[in-house]
Amino acid sequence: MIAFDEWVNTTKHVKLFFDVYFDTVGSQRDKSKGTLKRMTRVDLDLENFIDPDGIFAYQDDLVVRLFTLEVANGQDSKRVIEQIKKNLFASYK
């Protein structure tokens, strides 16, 4: 996140947001605020969603660019590939 902020500042792009998996919206107790969910969750339709470790966007001169981030610390490459594949398919929806 720090490197992204520095890069955006040096390139004069506009940072729109940078959310990580522990950022949430809503409430577990107060239902008037909506149910608690991660800010990184992107609902694709009623049944499908992605929930990357991070999601961020910036704007250059003409285009808004959106990125998802997956971080892995371990040996389970199959799980990581499945997460990346799900994010890739979501980009086509």
Secondary structure, DSSP 4 states (H G I P E B T S, - for coil): -HHHHHHHHHHT-EEEEEEETT-EESBSS-GGG-B-EETT-EE-SSS-EE--SEEEEEE-SS-EEEEEE----SS-HHHHHHHHHHHHHHHT-
